[in-house]
């Protein structure tokens, strides 16, 4: 479920500066670059991530249709992007100049209200994700990530939930803030215990309740417990 649907996307599109195709593996922007635009995802998927001080990548969320990225630079002087946005799945992107968005927010109270609600939801998602990473350790971080992915991309297939998003073990590790080796080991244990299965690069969860029990899941709303 995407809370950004409540934002007047059609209104924002009126102020589009350009529209372009995105190619897998390329960046919309990278951390430290001068920030002049926000982006609306028309189609495709964008991964938002942060490079840690020791060179590891921490993936924070995946943006999809009607999502906005680059928004953390609003209303700041000499803004630079705080995160990086890499294309996971090719699609179409609309770019809007940052100063135009800021001007419109000042003039359009409805848009300002909806944007504030969306930002609040966004920060709450990020807060709960960091809580899970800090409090639950490597295993718990992976379990939490799988639960979040099932809420965002899960498709019920009989008694199992297919996470309909192909990810390498390294990409999955990046969402957990851990190494590929640790992720490989934990995934192997889960497969051995029939908690998950993996086919053609996609994970199916066979026992979701086990994962929830292991991290004392609070059963938060899927709006907040997601990878988006």
HUHU-V128571 format. One record per residue. N is the residue number from 1. SS is DSSP state (hx for helix, st for strand, lp for the rest). NEAR is the number of other ideal C-beta (glycine too) atoms within 12 Angstrom. Layout:
n:N ss:SS near:NEAR
n:N ss:SS near:NEAR
This chain:
n:1 ss:lp near:20
n:2 ss:lp near:27
n:3 ss:hx near:28
n:4 ss:hx near:31
n:5 ss:hx near:20
n:6 ss:hx near:23
n:7 ss:lp near:33
n:8 ss:lp near:27
n:9 ss:hx near:27
n:10 ss:hx near:15
n:11 ss:hx near:23
n:12 ss:hx near:33
n:13 ss:hx near:27
n:14 ss:lp near:17
n:15 ss:lp near:28
n:16 ss:lp near:24
n:17 ss:lp near:22
n:18 ss:st near:17
n:19 ss:st near:18
n:20 ss:st near:23
n:21 ss:st near:18
n:22 ss:st near:32
n:23 ss:lp near:18
n:24 ss:lp near:17
n:25 ss:lp near:13
n:26 ss:lp near:22
n:27 ss:st near:26
n:28 ss:st near:39
n:29 ss:st near:34
n:30 ss:lp near:22
n:31 ss:lp near:26
n:32 ss:lp near:16
n:33 ss:lp near:19
n:34 ss:st near:17
n:35 ss:lp near:34
n:36 ss:lp near:24
n:37 ss:st near:33
n:38 ss:st near:40
n:39 ss:st near:41
n:40 ss:st near:41
n:41 ss:st near:40
n:42 ss:lp near:28
n:43 ss:lp near:22
n:44 ss:lp near:32
n:45 ss:st near:36
n:46 ss:st near:41
n:47 ss:st near:38
n:48 ss:st near:43
n:49 ss:st near:32
n:50 ss:st near:30
n:51 ss:st near:22
n:52 ss:lp near:17
n:53 ss:lp near:7
n:54 ss:lp near:9
n:55 ss:lp near:9
n:56 ss:lp near:20
n:57 ss:st near:28
n:58 ss:st near:30
n:59 ss:st near:38
n:60 ss:st near:39
n:61 ss:st near:41
n:62 ss:st near:37
n:63 ss:st near:41
n:64 ss:lp near:33
n:65 ss:lp near:23
n:66 ss:lp near:30
n:67 ss:lp near:41
n:68 ss:st near:45
n:69 ss:st near:42
n:70 ss:lp near:39
n:71 ss:hx near:37
n:72 ss:hx near:27
n:73 ss:hx near:31
n:74 ss:lp near:31
n:75 ss:lp near:20
n:76 ss:lp near:17
n:77 ss:lp near:12
n:78 ss:lp near:9
n:79 ss:lp near:24
n:80 ss:st near:20
n:81 ss:lp near:31
n:82 ss:lp near:25
n:83 ss:lp near:33
n:84 ss:st near:29
n:85 ss:st near:41
n:86 ss:st near:33
n:87 ss:st near:31
n:88 ss:st near:34
n:89 ss:st near:28
n:90 ss:lp near:20
n:91 ss:st near:28
n:92 ss:st near:25
n:93 ss:st near:40
n:94 ss:st near:35
n:95 ss:st near:31
n:96 ss:st near:32
n:97 ss:st near:23
n:98 ss:hx near:32
n:99 ss:hx near:22
n:100 ss:hx near:24
n:101 ss:hx near:39
n:102 ss:hx near:27
n:103 ss:hx near:17
n:104 ss:hx near:27
n:105 ss:hx near:30
n:106 ss:hx near:15
n:107 ss:hx near:14
n:108 ss:lp near:21
n:109 ss:hx near:13
n:110 ss:hx near:16
n:111 ss:hx near:26
n:112 ss:hx near:23
n:113 ss:hx near:16
n:114 ss:hx near:25
n:115 ss:hx near:32
n:116 ss:hx near:21
n:117 ss:hx near:21
n:118 ss:hx near:31
n:119 ss:hx near:24
n:120 ss:hx near:18
n:121 ss:hx near:32
n:122 ss:hx near:31
n:123 ss:hx near:20
n:124 ss:hx near:21
n:125 ss:hx near:35
n:126 ss:hx near:27
n:127 ss:hx near:18
n:128 ss:hx near:32
n:129 ss:hx near:36
n:130 ss:hx near:20
n:131 ss:hx near:21
n:132 ss:hx near:37
n:133 ss:hx near:31
n:134 ss:hx near:16
n:135 ss:hx near:17
n:136 ss:lp near:28
n:137 ss:hx near:19
n:138 ss:hx near:28
n:139 ss:hx near:27
n:140 ss:hx near:28
n:141 ss:hx near:35
n:142 ss:hx near:41
n:143 ss:hx near:38
n:144 ss:hx near:38
n:145 ss:hx near:45
n:146 ss:hx near:45
n:147 ss:hx near:44
n:148 ss:hx near:42
n:149 ss:hx near:40
n:150 ss:hx near:36
n:151 ss:hx near:33
n:152 ss:hx near:31
n:153 ss:hx near:32
n:154 ss:st near:27
n:155 ss:st near:19
n:156 ss:st near:15
n:157 ss:st near:18
n:158 ss:lp near:10
n:159 ss:lp near:14
n:160 ss:st near:23
n:161 ss:st near:30
n:162 ss:st near:28
n:163 ss:st near:37
n:164 ss:lp near:24
n:165 ss:lp near:33
n:166 ss:lp near:21
n:167 ss:lp near:32
n:168 ss:lp near:20
n:169 ss:hx near:25
n:170 ss:hx near:20
n:171 ss:hx near:27
n:172 ss:hx near:39
n:173 ss:hx near:29
n:174 ss:hx near:35
n:175 ss:hx near:42
n:176 ss:hx near:40
n:177 ss:lp near:32
n:178 ss:lp near:32
n:179 ss:lp near:22
n:180 ss:hx near:23
n:181 ss:hx near:14
n:182 ss:hx near:23
n:183 ss:hx near:31
n:184 ss:hx near:22
n:185 ss:hx near:19
n:186 ss:hx near:32
n:187 ss:hx near:33
n:188 ss:hx near:18
n:189 ss:hx near:20
n:190 ss:hx near:29
n:191 ss:hx near:20
n:192 ss:hx near:14
n:193 ss:lp near:16
n:194 ss:lp near:15
n:195 ss:lp near:31
n:196 ss:st near:33
n:197 ss:st near:25
n:198 ss:st near:26
n:199 ss:st near:16
n:200 ss:lp near:13
n:201 ss:lp near:16
n:202 ss:st near:25
n:203 ss:st near:39
n:204 ss:st near:32
n:205 ss:st near:38
n:206 ss:lp near:27
n:207 ss:lp near:24
n:208 ss:hx near:32
n:209 ss:hx near:18
n:210 ss:hx near:21
n:211 ss:hx near:36
n:212 ss:hx near:26
n:213 ss:hx near:16
n:214 ss:hx near:26
n:215 ss:lp near:31
n:216 ss:lp near:17
n:217 ss:lp near:24
n:218 ss:lp near:17
n:219 ss:lp near:15
n:220 ss:lp near:24
n:221 ss:lp near:15
n:222 ss:lp near:23
n:223 ss:lp near:24
n:224 ss:lp near:29
n:225 ss:lp near:34
n:226 ss:lp near:36
n:227 ss:lp near:41
n:228 ss:lp near:38
